Amino acid sequence: MKTKVEVYPATEKAEGGYWVVVCISVGSYYKHMEKSRVHCLDKQTMAEAVWNALNNKVCPECGHVFSTHGWDGIDAHWRANHEDVISYENAWKLISKNKYVEVMLASAE
């Protein structure tokens, strides 16, 4: 799954800072995963959030960034947040083969 990260000023927040948003490639464009955006008050925190998003596994449904232990926790995350989209068992078959986005896009057509 191809991902990128976008950073933009958090102008609506009184304390300012930055928003870090994971974007997932869905065919010809990148989908912004706004629900999982991270607010960072300073450049150091922003850099860490960008690093984590680019170097760790990302939920293909919502953009949640997992810890440094690969897909650890995806089963609980999926069951709590996305079971209504597709069962964890079926989703994992696709995610583990890096086919989730491709198959879900094809099924939406």
Residue pairs with C-beta under 8 A, 6 or more apart in sequence:
1 24
1 25
1 58
1 60
1 98
1 100
1 101
2 24
2 25
3 22
3 23
3 24
3 25
3 53
3 54
3 58
4 22
4 23
4 25
4 30
5 20
5 21
5 22
5 23
5 50
5 53
5 54
6 20
6 21
6 23
6 32
7 18
7 19
7 20
7 21
7 46
7 50
8 18
8 19
8 21
9 16
9 17
9 18
9 19
10 16
10 17
10 18
10 19
10 39
13 39
15 41
16 41
17 39
17 40
17 41
17 42
17 46
18 39
18 40
18 43
18 46
19 37
19 38
19 39
19 40
20 37
20 38
20 40
20 46
20 49
20 50
20 53
21 32
21 33
21 34
21 36
21 37
21 38
21 63
22 33
22 36
22 37
22 53
22 58
22 63
22 65
23 30
23 31
23 32
23 33
23 63
24 30
24 31
24 33
24 58
24 60
24 63
24 101
25 31
25 101
26 101
26 105
27 105
33 58
33 62
33 63
35 62
35 63
36 59
36 62
36 63
36 64
36 65
38 49
40 46
40 48
40 49
52 65
53 65
55 68
56 65
56 66
56 67
56 68
57 65
57 66
57 70
57 71
57 74
58 64
58 65
58 66
59 65
59 66
59 74
59 77
59 78
59 82
60 95
60 100
60 101
60 104
61 78
61 81
61 82
61 85
61 91
61 100
62 81
62 82
64 77
64 81
66 72
66 73
66 74
66 77
67 73
71 95
71 96
74 92
74 95
75 88
75 92
78 88
78 91
78 92
79 88
82 88
82 91
85 91
86 104
91 100
94 100
94 103
94 104
